[in-house]
Every structure is written in structure tokens, then in C-alpha cells.
Amino acid sequence: MDGKAQSIYRELLLEIKYRIDAIDDILGNKITYRHRIGQEYSYLQLRLICETIAIGCLVMHEQISSKKKDLFKSYKADWIISELSKLHADFYPVPLEIKDSNDEPPEFIHLKTGFLTQIELTSLWNRHAGGILHRGSVKKLFIKEKETDFSNIQKWRDKIVLLLNRHTIVSPDKTKLILCGMTNEDGEIFTQTFEALPPGQKVPDDKMVRSSR
């Protein structure tokens, strides 16, 4: 979670932002493909976003993930997520939302629902996107193809944005918290470190984060 790790993490968030923009271009008809190809293109971005989130978690928890060096050689999001959860139960980004108040600076609290969970990330990468991004068997050629549905693409896209728009990552010893976001007041990716807690004090599970918009 040092400066270099945070710099790499910001680059990964920027990559995700570009891929979300690519999905938005498809959903907004700014780029027109035949429906099936547009669907495949969008799910390719979703699958790569899942891999980038998993790799980002590895980067931010490099010290513990180095105990299992095979993780650094893998792109498989489901396996990376599974193995990291064994090393550090709270490795996954924790999404935030602004508390409904007039506080200045605003107060952020943990988002409870609507974001991409660990289980959903694994399912999206493996079953949903993975299933779309294969041509299929000969048997499927004799089955009438279903009409292309872009509503699920929108759903997955929105879940990813809710997860990453503003989130925190907690160190394994719970003495350091990194506030991360896709857009600050200047429209830029950012990370900010909160630490220097009194000896023996750890970041509580319901920790609220204050920062500027």
C-alpha cells in the first residue's frame, strides 16, 4: 500500500474508467455494431474489468499476496479473489456513499447494496462474460438464438461503478485505510492514505470516512 502501489492502482482505475466509457458508447449507440457483436464487445470489457479489479487488489496487498507468488502470474479473476480472501478476509474494496446530511466536508458511509460483490465478480468473469465470449458448440447452431439483451450489461456496468466510484481498502493489520475514487473535484482518479492511529487501535468495521468532494 506504499506510494508505488497506489500509483499503479490509480493507473488500473483509469483503465477501468476507459473500459466503462467503451461500454457506455455501446449502450448509448455512439458506436454501432450488429447486436451480437456489440454484446460480445461489452462483455469483453466487463471481463477485463473483473481481471483488473482482481489485479488491483493484488497490487494493494502485495505484501501478503507475495506469500503465494503464483498469484502474480495469473489473470484468472476468480482464483485471485478466492486466494486473496484466504490471506486477508477484508481485502476487497469497500464502496462508500455520501451520508444524507449537510455536513461540510461531507461524511461518507459504507454502501450496503447495489455494488459488485466478490461473489458477483467471480460469477460475471466466469459464467456470464465467459459464456458470451465463446462461439459455442455445433449443437447451439440448431437452436434459435435469443434476442440480444443489453439490460444485463447496463446492470453489471452500474454495479462496477457503485463499487469503485469512491471506496476504501484496508491494510491486513487494519492500521491503514486508503480512500480511492474514480473522480475527485478535478475529475481525476485519486487515492488518499489515512493512518497514524494510536498504538493498538485499529480501523473499526463501521469506520466512517471524511474527505472533500
PyMOL commands that set and color helices and strands:
alter all, ss='L'
color gray80, all
select helices_A, chain A and resi 3-27+35-60+62-65+69-73+77-87+118-132+138-141+151-164
alter helices_A, ss='H'
color red, helices_A
select strands_A, chain A and resi 94-98+107-110+166-170+177-181+190-194+209-210
alter strands_A, ss='S'
color yellow, strands_A
deselect
rebuild
show_as cartoon
